[in-house]
Amino acid sequence: MIEFDHIAIGASNLTDGVDWVENQLQVKIPFGGKHGKMGTHNHVLSSGNNTYLEVLAKDPLAPPSNTPKWFGLDDPKVELSLYKAPRIIGWVCRSKNINRTLAVLEDLGIETDFGKPIEMSRGNLKWKFSLRKDGLIPLWGSAPIFIEWPDSKHVSNHMTDEGLRFKRLHIATPHENALQNLLWTLDFNDDRFSIDKARDTCITATYQLKDGREVSINQRKTRN
């Protein structure tokens, strides 16, 4: 029902985020665009096999808005952590029917809010994205966010490809059982993913560089 789509890297400003990721992964990440509804902007790069890497930050030129920003970018704890250093702020899975996916989660009985689908756009690109009223990510940041793209060629096929390849994602979380149950219910079956129990949430994404080396980006640990 769902498939891995992309990793989102957050930063206090877009320049710092792009510099950090380019230094870590030895690639150039082109500018993507602006998200008017969210007041953010990004850079994006294909990571192979219908996946991509996104670097995201608040757009200082965006007009004020009462809409909570996605990935918890308005949350004081998230903001503070991003001022210290860029980090992984979320992982995103695509669904062919995001309304059905979120309805299934409502019936699952996990005592958390996974949000509602909202219409999003960046330039001529349009999609649906799950967003809670507070903008935060469920299960203390360990759960995936859901996205529904138009029924056409995946968006990553139109992005720059520098030879970067997504290899693995490891999620350490206090909510191991809830996350495992969620992914099993949504028929998520991907051997590149692993989960274990930990006191704090920590997400680690591993990429293969163009020269064959593997590099891991670690999320700064957050208390739950």
FENWOBEL-V971947 format. One record per backbone hydrogen bond with DSSP energy under -1.0 kcal/mol. NH is the residue of the N-H (numbers start at 0). CO is the residue of the C=O. If there is no record, write none. Layout:
((NH/CO) (NH/CO))
This chain:
((2/93) (4/91) (5/91) (6/51) (7/89) (8/53) (9/86) (10/55) (16/12) (17/13) (18/14) (19/15) (20/16) (21/17) (22/18) (23/19) (24/20) (25/21) (31/41) (34/39) (38/34) (39/34) (40/56) (41/32) (42/54) (43/29) (44/52) (45/159) (46/50) (51/4) (52/44) (53/6) (54/42) (55/8) (56/40) (58/38) (61/58) (71/134) (72/69) (74/71) (78/74) (79/75) (80/76) (81/77) (82/78) (83/79) (84/80) (86/9) (88/7) (89/7) (91/5) (92/144) (93/2) (94/146) (100/96) (101/97) (102/98) (103/99) (104/100) (105/101) (106/102) (111/109) (115/130) (117/128) (119/126) (121/124) (124/121) (126/119) (127/147) (128/117) (129/145) (130/115) (140/136) (141/138) (142/137) (144/90) (146/92) (147/127) (151/149) (156/153) (157/154) (158/155) (164/207) (165/46) (166/205) (167/205) (168/191) (169/203) (170/193) (171/201) (172/195) (178/174) (179/175) (180/176) (181/177) (182/178) (183/179) (184/180) (185/181) (186/183) (187/182) (192/189) (193/168) (195/170) (197/172) (200/221) (201/171) (203/169) (204/216) (205/167) (206/214) (207/164) (208/212) (211/208) (214/206) (216/204) (218/202) (221/200))
